[in-house]
Amino acid sequence: MAKLKIRFIDFIYGITIIVIDLFVFILLGVLLMGYDDNYDSSEGEYWSFASMNTSEKIIYICYNSWIILNITGLAYICWKIYVRTKKNAT
């Protein structure tokens, strides 16, 4: 069985992607805190679009899109690892 080669630059790219991903999550989370602080129950149900202004809607959609992008990226990485290990096993 051949060993997988992991280059140093690939390791640095991976760490950089993780740091940027965490930064985006933290940024979107902090921006969503504004919704929690300014929520008014007379405007609608909690986390409904009726109770959000336009910027909060955009942030909410970006946050959920970012989660979907992360799930897709994780599935792609898992698939690439599977293909590499299967190829190296034969």
SERO-4910 file (N, C-alpha, C, O; in steps of 0.05 Angstrom, whole numbers):
BEGIN
 pado doro    nc1    nc2    nc3   cac1   cac2   cac3    cc1    cc2    cc3    oc1    oc2    oc3
  Met    A     17    -24      0      0      0      0     18     25      0     35     27     17
  Ala    A     13     42    -18     29     67    -20     19     88      0     -4     89      6
  Lys    A     38    103     10     31    124     29     21    149     14     30    155     -8
  Leu    A      2    162     26     -7    187     15     13    209     20     23    212     43
  Lys    A     20    224      0     38    246      3     23    272      9      5    279     -6
  Ile    A     30    285     31     18    311     37     40    331     37     58    330     54
  Arg    A     39    349     18     59    370     17     54    391     37     31    395     46
  Phe    A     75    405     45     73    426     65     55    448     55     39    459     71
  Ile    A     56    455     30     40    477     19     10    470     20     -7    487     25
  Asp    A      4    444     16    -24    435     18    -34    438     46    -57    445     51
  Phe    A    -17    432     65    -24    435     93    -29    464    100    -49    470    114
  Ile    A    -13    482     90    -16    511     95    -42    521     82    -57    536     94
  Tyr    A    -48    511     57    -73    519     44    -97    509     60   -117    524     63
  Gly    A    -96    485     71   -118    475     87   -123    491    112   -145    497    118
  Ile    A   -101    498    126   -104    514    150   -115    542    143   -132    552    158
  Thr    A   -106    553    121   -116    580    113   -145    579    106   -160    597    114
  Ile    A   -154    558     93   -183    555     86   -199    553    112   -220    565    114
  Ile    A   -189    537    131   -204    534    156   -206    560    171   -227    567    182
  Val    A   -184    575    172   -184    601    186   -203    621    173   -218    635    187
  Ile    A   -203    622    146   -221    640    132   -250    632    137   -267    649    141
  Asp    A   -255    606    136   -282    595    141   -292    603    169   -315    612    172
  Leu    A   -275    599    189   -283    607    216   -287    637    219   -305    646    233
  Phe    A   -271    653    205   -274    681    206   -301    690    194   -315    707    205
  Val    A   -309    677    172   -335    684    160   -358    676    178   -377    691    182
  Phe    A   -356    652    191   -376    644    210   -378    663    233   -400    670    242
  Ile    A   -356    671    244   -356    690    267   -368    717    258   -384    728    272
  Leu    A   -360    727    235   -370    752    225   -400    751    221   -415    769    230
  Leu    A   -410    730    208   -439    728    204   -454    724    230   -476    734    234
  Gly    A   -442    709    249   -454    706    275   -456    732    291   -477    738    303
  Val    A   -435    748    289   -436    774    303   -457    792    290   -471    807    303
  Leu    A   -458    792    263   -478    808    250   -507    799    256   -525    815    258
  Leu    A   -511    773    260   -537    762    268   -545    769    296   -568    768    304
  Met    A   -525    777    313   -531    785    340   -548    810    340   -563    815    359
  Gly    A   -545    827    320   -562    851    318   -591    844    317   -608    859    328
  Tyr    A   -598    822    304   -626    814    303   -635    806    331   -657    814    339
  Asp    A   -619    791    346   -627    783    373   -631    808    391   -649    809    407
  Asp    A   -613    827    388   -615    851    405   -639    868    399   -651    880    417
  Asn    A   -647    869    373   -669    887    365   -695    873    359   -713    885    347
  Tyr    A   -698    848    367   -722    833    360   -746    845    375   -745    851    399
  Asp    A   -768    849    360   -792    859    372   -814    839    365   -820    834    342
  Ser    A   -826    828    386   -846    807    382   -872    816    368   -887    800    357
  Ser    A   -876    842    368   -900    853    355   -897    852    324   -917    854    310
  Glu    A   -872    849    314   -868    848    285   -871    821    273   -873    818    249
  Gly    A   -871    800    289   -874    773    279   -860    753    296   -848    759    316
  Glu    A   -862    728    288   -850    706    302   -820    707    301   -808    718    282
  Tyr    A   -807    697    322   -778    697    324   -765    682    301   -774    659    295
  Trp    A   -746    693    287   -732    683    264   -749    681    239   -742    668    219
  Ser    A   -772    694    238   -788    695    214   -779    719    197   -768    739    208
  Phe    A   -782    718    171   -774    740    154   -790    765    159   -781    787    154
  Ala    A   -814    762    170   -831    785    176   -819    802    198   -824    826    199
  Ser    A   -804    789    216   -793    804    238   -765    815    232   -752    827    250
  Met    A   -755    811    208   -728    820    200   -729    843    181   -747    846    165
  Asn    A   -709    861    184   -707    882    163   -690    871    140   -681    848    141
  Thr    A   -685    886    120   -672    877     96   -644    867    101   -636    846     90
  Ser    A   -628    882    116   -601    873    121   -600    847    137   -582    831    133
  Glu    A   -618    844    156   -619    819    172   -627    796    154   -617    773    158
  Lys    A   -644    800    135   -652    779    116   -628    770     99   -623    747     95
  Ile    A   -613    790     90   -589    785     73   -569    769     90   -557    749     80
  Ile    A   -564    777    114   -545    763    131   -554    735    137   -538    716    137
  Tyr    A   -580    732    143   -591    705    148   -588    687    124   -581    663    127
  Ile    A   -594    697    100   -591    681     76   -562    674     71   -555    652     63
  Cys    A   -544    693     75   -515    688     71   -505    667     91   -489    650     84
  Tyr    A   -514    669    116   -506    649    136   -515    621    128   -499    602    130
  Asn    A   -540    618    120   -549    592    112   -536    582     86   -531    558     83
  Ser    A   -530    600     68   -516    593     43   -488    584     50   -477    566     37
  Trp    A   -475    597     69   -448    590     77   -448    562     89   -429    547     85
  Ile    A   -468    555    105   -470    528    116   -473    508     94   -460    487     94
  Ile    A   -490    513     74   -493    495     51   -467    492     36   -460    470     28
  Leu    A   -453    514     32   -427    513     18   -407    496     34   -392    481     22
  Asn    A   -407    499     60   -389    483     77   -396    453     75   -378    436     74
  Ile    A   -421    446     75   -429    418     73   -421    407     46   -411    384     45
  Thr    A   -425    423     25   -416    414     -2   -386    411     -3   -376    391    -14
  Gly    A   -371    429      8   -342    427      8   -332    403     24   -314    390     16
  Leu    A   -345    398     47   -337    375     63   -343    349     49   -327    330     50
  Ala    A   -366    348     35   -372    324     19   -352    320     -3   -344    297     -9
  Tyr    A   -343    342    -16   -323    340    -37   -297    330    -26   -284    313    -38
  Ile    A   -288    341     -3   -263    332      9   -264    303     17   -245    288     12
  Cys    A   -287    294     28   -290    266     35   -289    248     11   -277    227     11
  Trp    A   -301    257    -11   -301    242    -36   -273    239    -47   -265    218    -56
  Lys    A   -258    261    -46   -230    261    -56   -213    242    -39   -196    227    -50
  Ile    A   -216    243    -13   -201    225      4   -208    196     -2   -191    178     -3
  Tyr    A   -234    190     -5   -243    163    -12   -231    154    -38   -221    131    -39
  Val    A   -231    170    -58   -220    162    -84   -190    158    -82   -180    138    -93
  Arg    A   -176    175    -68   -147    171    -65   -140    146    -50   -122    131    -57
  Thr    A   -154    141    -28   -148    117    -12   -156     92    -27   -142     71    -25
  Lys    A   -177     93    -43   -185     69    -59   -165     64    -81   -158     41    -86
  Lys    A   -156     86    -93   -136     83   -115   -109     73   -104    -96     57   -117
  Asn    A   -101     82    -80    -76     73    -69    -78     45    -57    -58     32    -55
  Ala    A   -102     36    -51   -105      9    -40   -103    -13    -61    -96    -35    -55
  Thr    A   -108     -5    -86   -107    -25   -108    -80    -26   -121    -76    -42   -139
***
